[in-house]
Amino acid sequence: MTEDLAEQVAALVRSVPGVVGLHGGVFGEVATYLPGRRVSGVRITPERAEVHVTLVWGEPVRATAEIVRDLVAELTGVPVFVTVEDVVTKEIS
């Protein structure tokens, strides 16, 4: 895994309509730790990828999660597990 793969995944996920952002989990434990920084909401191993997201209320949850899963799987080449951690009523600036 290249260091910037997690950042590429994060940017790709944020570009999906209905995704407000990435979510680090209840205690911020879902992250990829890189030298001097971390990518919250993305965890990638050689066997799998986990992506935790916050969505906008009114977007189809299952369909949006499937889009995220398919895009990230194409980029990473590993099975992807998407968790919707939160739904908000409006996009956060």
Residue pairs with C-beta under 8 A, 6 or more apart in sequence:
1 44
1 46
3 34
3 35
5 44
5 75
5 76
6 32
6 34
6 39
6 42
6 44
7 34
7 39
8 75
9 39
9 42
9 44
9 49
9 51
9 72
9 75
9 76
10 22
10 39
10 41
10 42
12 71
12 72
12 75
13 19
13 22
13 41
13 42
13 51
13 53
13 68
13 71
13 72
14 21
14 22
16 64
16 67
16 68
16 71
17 59
17 64
18 55
18 56
18 59
18 60
18 64
19 53
19 54
19 55
19 56
19 64
19 68
20 53
20 54
20 55
20 56
20 88
20 91
20 92
21 41
21 53
21 54
21 92
22 39
22 40
22 41
22 42
22 51
22 52
22 53
22 54
23 30
23 40
23 41
23 52
23 53
23 54
23 83
23 85
23 86
24 30
24 31
24 40
24 41
24 52
25 41
25 52
25 83
25 85
28 40
30 40
30 41
30 42
30 43
30 50
30 52
30 83
31 38
31 39
31 40
31 41
31 42
31 43
32 38
32 39
32 42
32 43
32 44
41 51
41 52
41 53
42 49
42 50
42 51
42 52
43 49
43 50
44 50
44 76
44 78
45 78
46 78
47 78
47 79
48 78
48 79
48 80
48 81
49 72
49 73
49 76
49 78
49 79
49 80
49 81
50 80
50 81
50 82
50 83
51 68
51 69
51 72
51 80
51 81
51 82
51 83
52 82
52 83
52 84
52 85
53 65
53 68
53 82
53 83
53 84
53 85
54 84
54 85
54 86
54 87
54 88
54 92
55 61
55 64
55 84
55 86
55 87
55 88
56 87
56 88
56 89
56 90
56 91
57 87
57 88
57 89
57 90
61 84
61 87
64 84
65 82
65 84
66 82
68 80
68 82
69 80
69 81
69 82
72 80
72 82
73 79
73 80
